[in-house]
Amino acid sequence: MDIKLRPGTPADADICGRICYDAFKTISEAHGFAPDFPAPEVAIDVLRRMLANPKFYSVVAEVDGRIVGSNFLDERNRIAGVGPVTVDPAVQNRAIGRSLMDAVQERASERNFPGVRLIQAGFHTRSLSLYAKLGYDVREHLVCMQGSGLGISVEGHVVRKATKADLENCNRLCRNVHGHDRAGELKEAIAKGSATVVEHDGRITGYATVIGFFGHAVGETNKDLKALIGAAKEFAGPGFLLPTRNGELFRWCLTNGLRIAQPMTLMSKGLYNEPSGAFLPSILY
Ligand SMILES: CC(C)(COP(=O)(O)OP(=O)(O)OC[C@H]1O[C@@H](n2cnc3c(N)ncnc32)[C@H](O)[C@@H]1OP(=O)(O)O)[C@@H](O)C(=O)NCCC(=O)NCCS
């Protein structure tokens, strides 16, 4: 099969978004899980925004002039994020996914990203095998948590909307936990109005770009994350991602009625700093 790769453009959003929706729906339903995207329009909208954002590198695969898949590299931060990579279910398992992964890896090398990360659907044996073969290591077992907003506050921990003036304090927190900041993403979230911070003892001790699938959060302690999760009105998208190794926070979520929507895996290639502190990754890593 002759696979042609080319950069994506916003004009590809409808077809790539449809394929993205179909690919996730097919694999999720085959395993008895709810699809990541509730409707094709949601996937189309997400991909349209990524295709239009110059901070995302995109690649589209074609076979015989027909689009069969796409992949993305999130270049907003010092560590790059891969995905979503999706291939038309009709032509999966024929090396198209591998080509799309090679393309973003080449881009990451050209742009000198010291490390690349992705989140994998934990039940999907094919993507797990493909990523492992391409050199990605399993770093963290995650669960995607969903439920109604908890409306819980944590004593002495005040949650408020983040502003531009909070950027440096938040970036410092992120560097303390991850060894690098996620300034690009945070700036976008503040501009959008979705980011929150938690203050304790008169200083910022945690922040979230949003508590949801496309957001990340860091905190000095679990109390900071509990305050941020507890204050969220809803958990955007399929849910927020939680490292199960953080047993205390995991149990707190379960005790407060949240449910596991699906298991997931954080994988990385290249530089990886073992996080020190409390964190929630985003689906983009
Ligand atoms: C994941 C996905 C992008 C991969 O694309 P693809 O074109 O189907 O995959 P490829 O054929 O390029 O690669 C699959 C590899 O896994 C191997 N593989 C598949 N199932 C396997 C298994 N159970 N055990 C071991 N290896 C397996 C294949 O042999 C192949 O390896 P190779 O490249 O060395 O031959 C595609 O299947 C998809 O869109 N899935 C649904 C959406 C999704 O889950 N996306 C990823 C989000 S994390």
The ligand as an SDF file (V2000), in Angstrom:
LIG
                    3D

 48 50  0  0  0  0  0  0  0  0999 V2000
   -3.8090    2.9100   17.0650 C   0  0  0  0  0  0  0  0  0  0  0  0
   -3.8350    3.1280   15.5710 C   0  0  0  0  0  0  0  0  0  0  0  0
   -3.5850    4.5990   15.2520 C   0  0  0  0  0  0  0  0  0  0  0  0
   -2.6960    2.2960   14.9550 C   0  0  0  0  0  0  0  0  0  0  0  0
   -2.7290    2.4230   13.5580 O   0  0  0  0  0  0  0  0  0  0  0  0
   -2.6940    1.1180   12.6110 P   0  0  0  0  0  0  0  0  0  0  0  0
   -2.5050    1.5980   11.2280 O   0  0  0  0  0  0  0  0  0  0  0  0
   -3.8950    0.3000   12.9040 O   0  0  0  0  0  0  0  0  0  0  0  0
   -1.4190    0.3440   13.1960 O   0  0  0  0  0  0  0  0  0  0  0  0
   -0.1150   -0.1910   12.4500 P   0  0  0  0  0  0  0  0  0  0  0  0
   -0.5290   -1.2450   11.4760 O   0  0  0  0  0  0  0  0  0  0  0  0
    0.7070    0.9260   11.9010 O   0  0  0  0  0  0  0  0  0  0  0  0
    0.7260   -0.7690   13.6720 O   0  0  0  0  0  0  0  0  0  0  0  0
    0.2180   -1.7340   14.5400 C   0  0  0  0  0  0  0  0  0  0  0  0
    1.4050   -2.5120   15.0870 C   0  0  0  0  0  0  0  0  0  0  0  0
    0.9910   -3.2060   16.2660 O   0  0  0  0  0  0  0  0  0  0  0  0
    1.2000   -4.6020   16.0780 C   0  0  0  0  0  0  0  0  0  0  0  0
    0.1310   -5.2360   16.8380 N   0  0  0  0  0  0  0  0  0  0  0  0
   -1.1970   -5.0820   16.6850 C   0  0  0  0  0  0  0  0  0  0  0  0
   -1.8440   -5.7960   17.6280 N   0  0  0  0  0  0  0  0  0  0  0  0
   -0.8780   -6.3890   18.3880 C   0  0  0  0  0  0  0  0  0  0  0  0
   -0.8920   -7.2490   19.5190 C   0  0  0  0  0  0  0  0  0  0  0  0
   -2.0470   -7.6140   20.0810 N   0  0  0  0  0  0  0  0  0  0  0  0
    0.2900   -7.6490   20.0330 N   0  0  0  0  0  0  0  0  0  0  0  0
    1.4680   -7.2790   19.4750 C   0  0  0  0  0  0  0  0  0  0  0  0
    1.5480   -6.4670   18.3930 N   0  0  0  0  0  0  0  0  0  0  0  0
    0.3940   -6.0500   17.8680 C   0  0  0  0  0  0  0  0  0  0  0  0
    1.1460   -4.7930   14.5930 C   0  0  0  0  0  0  0  0  0  0  0  0
    1.7740   -5.9680   14.2090 O   0  0  0  0  0  0  0  0  0  0  0  0
    1.8920   -3.5520   14.1170 C   0  0  0  0  0  0  0  0  0  0  0  0
    3.2740   -3.6670   14.3540 O   0  0  0  0  0  0  0  0  0  0  0  0
    4.3540   -3.4710   13.1700 P   0  0  0  0  0  0  0  0  0  0  0  0
    4.2610   -2.0350   12.7480 O   0  0  0  0  0  0  0  0  0  0  0  0
    5.6780   -3.7800   13.7840 O   0  0  0  0  0  0  0  0  0  0  0  0
    3.9370   -4.4360   12.1010 O   0  0  0  0  0  0  0  0  0  0  0  0
   -5.1900    2.6860   14.9350 C   0  0  0  0  0  0  0  0  0  0  0  0
   -5.3680    1.3120   15.1420 O   0  0  0  0  0  0  0  0  0  0  0  0
   -6.4020    3.4420   15.4880 C   0  0  0  0  0  0  0  0  0  0  0  0
   -6.8020    4.4550   14.9520 O   0  0  0  0  0  0  0  0  0  0  0  0
   -7.0160    2.9100   16.5850 N   0  0  0  0  0  0  0  0  0  0  0  0
   -8.1850    3.5210   17.1980 C   0  0  0  0  0  0  0  0  0  0  0  0
   -7.8850    4.8760   17.7870 C   0  0  0  0  0  0  0  0  0  0  0  0
   -6.7600    4.8150   18.8000 C   0  0  0  0  0  0  0  0  0  0  0  0
   -6.7730    4.0270   19.7230 O   0  0  0  0  0  0  0  0  0  0  0  0
   -5.7710    5.6920   18.6360 N   0  0  0  0  0  0  0  0  0  0  0  0
   -4.6370    5.7600   19.5140 C   0  0  0  0  0  0  0  0  0  0  0  0
   -4.9400    6.5910   20.6800 C   0  0  0  0  0  0  0  0  0  0  0  0
   -3.8750    6.2130   22.0170 S   0  0  0  0  0  0  0  0  0  0  0  0
  1  2  1  0
  2  3  1  0
  2  4  1  0
  2 36  1  0
  4  5  1  0
  5  6  1  0
  6  7  2  0
  6  8  1  0
  6  9  1  0
  9 10  1  0
 10 11  2  0
 10 12  1  0
 10 13  1  0
 13 14  1  0
 14 15  1  0
 15 16  1  0
 15 30  1  0
 16 17  1  0
 17 18  1  0
 17 28  1  0
 18 19  1  0
 18 27  1  0
 19 20  2  0
 20 21  1  0
 21 22  1  0
 21 27  2  0
 22 23  1  0
 22 24  2  0
 24 25  1  0
 25 26  2  0
 26 27  1  0
 28 29  1  0
 28 30  1  0
 30 31  1  0
 31 32  1  0
 32 33  2  0
 32 34  1  0
 32 35  1  0
 36 37  1  0
 36 38  1  0
 38 39  2  0
 38 40  1  0
 40 41  1  0
 41 42  1  0
 42 43  1  0
 43 44  2  0
 43 45  1  0
 45 46  1  0
 46 47  1  0
 47 48  1  0
M  END
$$$$
